[in-house]
Amino acid sequence: MNLTAASNRLLAAVLAAAGLALGLAPGAVAEAAAAPVPDTMAQRLQACTVCHGKEGRATNEGYFPRIAGKPAGYLYNQLVNFREARRHNATMNYLVEHLSDGYLREIAGHFAALDLPYPPPQTTNTPLALLAQGEALVRQGDARRGIPACMACHGRAMTGVEPAIPGLLGLPRDYLTGQLGAWQTGQRRAAAPDCMADIARRLSAQDVNAVAAWLSAQPLGGGGKPAREVALPLPLECGSGLQ
């Protein structure tokens, strides 16, 4: 039995049980259960919407990141990182554990192709001094501590760069804080040389708070699409940034 046939039989069983529990006529239940499930990537990836929101468009109110419109290379690299346990999330590690490189590329391509509006900025009423600190790190970095500007890699609009550098706007503040912390503690890693781990370890807790606050307070212009190129060379050598 192929995957689609098995999915259809499972759906039919679920519909039948639900229909009987609701007191629906057996004929109506059978008609609903017999409806074929379309074998599309959107249908296959419905499980992703439980956490990442409809069509991968997460809101700015939770911890889960938006994946719609991210560069395909970045999404693919992250799926591989979850599969190879360089990133740690029990659900993600389980979902991709046995998926091939080719199928991970299909998943990444599906979400990268989605062009959906972003929510308004999440963070408001933040102390101006904290926002100023975050903006300075994002735009200028701190040469004294060897911290490059975020814009040097993620693009001047902070919407990412094709093919594999993600945008940092439109993400929840808690998610940004959590990911920088994960880089610092080794809970999140990338292909060597791991430039983000090097940068994150140079940030203080106050730096992380400031950067996450400023990024999550910014509106997105131009649809949030990733840039086509970034100034080279990058400030640090990165194992997955331009793959």
N, C-alpha and C positions, 0 to 999 in steps of 0.2 A: 504494500500500500504506500503510495507516495505521500509527501507531506501535506499537500492540499487536500487529498481525500481524507486523511486522518483528521485534519483540522475541521473539515465539514462534518464528519461523523461526530466529533466531540461537540461542535456547536449544536448539532441536532439534538444530542442527548441533553445538553444544558437547556435548550429551548423547551424541550418536551417536559422536563422536570419543572421548570419555572411556570410553564403554561398550566400544567395540572395543579400546581400549588395555588395558582391564582383562580382556578375554577374555569379556565377557558375550555371551549369545546374541543374534543380531540381532533376534529377536522381542521380547525384553525391552527392548532399547534402543529399538525403535520404539514400544513401549507407553509408555515413560517420556517419550520425545520428543513424543508426541502429546498428552500432558496439557496442557491449556490453562493459561496463566499468568494469574491473576486481575488484572484491570485496576483496582487500588486504589492509593491514595496510599502506603500502607505498602509495596506491592510496588515502585512506581516509585522510592521513596526508599531502597531497600535500599543503594544506593551510599553514602548518608550514614553508614551504620552501620560502614563500614570504619574511619572515624576517630572518629566520635562514639559508638560503641558501640551495642549492640542497642537499637533504638527511640530512639536519641538520648540514651541514658543513659550518658554517659561515666563511667569510673571516676575516682577521685581520684589515680591513680598516674601519669598521663601529662600531656601538654601540652594535649590537646584538651578543649574545654569541653563540659559538659552543655548540651543544648538542649531536652530534654524539660521541659515545664512552664513555660518562660520565657514572658513576656507576648508575645502574637502581634505586637503593634506593634513591640516591640523586635526580634524575629526578622526581621520584614519589613524594618525599617530596615537591619539588618546585611546582609541579602541584597542590598538595593539598594546599600549602600555597597561591597560586593564587586563588584557588577556595574559600578558607576561608578568603580571603582579608588580609592575613598577608604580602603578597607582592602586590604592586600596579602597574599595567600596564593595561590600559583600555581594550586593545585587548585581552590580556591573561585572564584577569578576566572574560570577556564575553565568550571566547571560552570554558572555562572549568567550567563555572558556574553550569551546570546541569549534568556534567559527573560523573559517579559512581566511587568508589574506584577501582573496578575491571578493568574498562576501562582505567583509568589513569595508572594502572600498565601495561596494554598492551601497551600503548603509550610509557611509560618509557622503557619497555623491547625492543621495536622496535628500538628506537634510541640508547640505550645502546649497542645493538648488532652490530651496524655499525662500521666497521674498515676502516677508511679513512685517507689519508695522511693529515698532518697539513701544513698550509702555513709557509713561512719563518718568522723569527721574525719581528715584526712591527716596534719597536722603534730602531732608529739608531741616532748616533751623539748626544747622551745625555751627559751632563757634567759628568765627571768621579766621582766627589764628590757626585752627586745625586745618581748615580748607586751604589756607595759604601755604602751609607746610606741605600738604599733599600735592598741591599744584606745582610747587617748586620741584619736588622730586620727580613728578611725572614729566614736566617740561624740560628740566635742566639736570636732574640727577644731583649727585654730590661727589664731585671729583676727588675731594679730600679723602673720602672713604671708598673710592673706587666703585661708586654706584652710578651707572649710566642712566640717562633719561629714559623713561618708559617709551617715549615717542621715538627714540632712536631705532627701536625694533618694531614696535606695534603700530607705527605710522603716525603722522602728525594729527590725523583726525581720531586716532585711537580706535579705529574700527578694524584693525588687523591688516595683514598683507598677504596676498596670494604667494605661494600656494599653501603655506603651513603656519603662519603666525596669526594668533587669534586676536579679535577685538576685545577691549576691556571695558567698553561702555555698555550700558543696558544690562549689567549683571547685579545681582543682589549684593549688598554690602557684606552680609554674613558670609556669602560664598567667596568673595574676594579675600576677606580676612582669613577664612579657613584654608584657602588654597596657598596663600603666602605662608601661613603657619605650617602647612603640610610640607612645603618645600624646605622650610627651615629644619624640620624634624626628620626628614627623610621618608615621610609617609607618602610623598609624591616624588617621583623621579622621572627622568627622561633619558633618551639615548645619550651616551657620553659623546662629547663633553657637555655636562648638564649645566648650562649657563644660568638658568633660572634658580637653580639651587645655590649657586655661588652668589648671585645677587641677593636672594632672599636672606641668606645668612648674614649679610652685611646690614640688614635693616633692623632697627630697634622695634619694640612693641609699639611705641608711639609713631614710628614711621609707617608701620603696617596700618594702624588705625587711620592715620592721616590720608594715606594713598587710597584706601578703600572708601573713606568718606568722600573724598573729592571725586573719584571716578563714578561712584554711584549717585552723585548729585548732578551729573552732566547730562544735558539733552543730546540726542543724536540728530545730526543733520545729514542730508543726502541719502537717507534710507539705510544708513549704517553699513553700506557695502564695503568689503575690504579693498584696500588699495592694490594696484597692480604691481607696484615695486616699492622698494625702500632704499634709502641711501646705503651704499656699501663702501667699505666693509662694515659689518655689524660691530658694535663695541666689544663684544666677546664672541668667541667661537662657540657655536651652538650645534649640538648633534642632530637636532630635528627641525630647527627653525626654518630652513629654506629647502628642505627635501620635498 
